[in-house]
Amino acid sequence: MSRNFSNEQFSISLEEQPGCNVISVVKVSAPLVKKLQDQAIKKIKKEVSLPGFRKGKAPSATILSRYPSQVSRELNQLLVKEAYQALSSVGDRPPLSPKAIKSTSIVKVDINEGGQIDFTYEAFPVIPHIPWDKLPDIEEPQEKEITEEEIQAGLTNISYFFATKTPVTRPSQEGDFISLSLHVTKQGEDTSRPIFENRYFKLCKEDMSDAFRERFLGIVAGDRVTETIASKEIQSFLNGDLLIFTINAVIEVVTPELDDEKARQLQAESLDDLTKKLRIQLENQAKDKRNQQLFANAENALATIIDFDLPSSMLAERIEMFSREKLLNTRLVQYCSDEELETKKADLLKEAEAEAIKTLKLFFLTNKIFSDEKLVISREELQHMMDICSRERFGMQPPKNISNEILQELVIAARDRLTYHKALEKVLSKAKEYVATT
């Protein structure tokens, strides 16, 4: 069933389709078509030169008769632009973005009868009122005590600052570090494409999967390890079917015992003081992890209280992205074989689809909460988050001259993060309110 909207210049008919798709018919009044034609003629006047007339001063009738195709093309562009803007200003189902337009059809352009432009596009989802009373209890993670084992592990990591690192020619063994480069190619081709270069890995059970560790135990610097990829999905993701691991170096690492002298080199008064500072750092990390889990619980709660139609192409893109990440992670990071990947693939793809639906729902829900609850972002908050986004993108020393385009990207990324964070804080606040009243 279609819905109609109109004003003096436009008459719009909207027909809803599944997946937030909309079929629209935009009729444009004859006076507006005539106005747009005059604008088109005026532009063409400035672009052409006619004998006997100064540039831009030729009569409109002459321009129209001499350059009908140019005028028509310019008029069509202006008409499509006006009709697109009317979808937002007159209709109530605007497109997600200009890229969300799937088809544009110029049905009629007449200065006496008006014009008609038909669009098919994806619109923003219609999200009903959020039923806060249905929000499930949000479990607060328990505070975690730092164990002595964690303290010792932290001190061991600190000791690597003073470690002796010696490249060796012997075969690699447990506890060594190896420098790897990974390239991908197609069998029979001479050229390859790097996936990563000179990345360091520690050969130990804590840091890598058993299969990956075993593959690189007993190798020496200069060795090359090749592996054929049989999975069609992984081949398409990597644009190749042959992995080439190059062992750049095998490094023996010897860590000394920490003492007061070494602690002072790390700006601590003594080893005991260093241990106390480490405990504080681990406690802060535990608090951050607890907050992350609390927000994850809030995400799960929010995603379950309401359902609505999601834009089909956005959902398809997210499913593809999550599927790619999960399959590549399983094959290259967890280092499962092609056979193991096939046995896990169905479950991985289900997980990817569920995560895609959840994250897309949360994207629209958090934006709605931010708007409905009239939340705000201060200038200081935005600048702080932009600094974080900049460090993540460029490292600790960002370039001095950042283009306006990149600056705008940082602003958008920072605003999106803060919008999401503040909306989830509001979810947690609402949950506490309802717990207090029940």
Protein Blocks (a to p, Z undefined) as FASTA:
>chain_A
ZZddddfkbccdddddehhiacddddddfklmmmmmmmmmmmmmmmpccehiaehiacfk
lmmmmmmmlmmmmmmmmmmmmmmmmmmmmmmcdcfblklpmbdcdfbdcfknopcddddd
ddddddddddfklpccddddddddddfklmmmmmmmmmmmmpccdddfbdcdehiacddd
dddddehiabdcdfbghiacdddfklpcfklmmmmgoiaehiacddddfblklmmmnopa
bdcdddfbdcddddddddfklmmmnopablklmmmmmmmmmmmmmmmmmmmmmmmmmmmm
mmmmpccdddfklmmmmmmmmmmmmmmmmmmmnopafklmmmmmmmmmmmmmmmmmmmmm
mmmmmmmmmmmnopacdfklmmmmmmmmmmmmnojbdcfbdcfklmmmmmmmmmmmmmmm
mmmmmmmmmmmmmmmmZZ
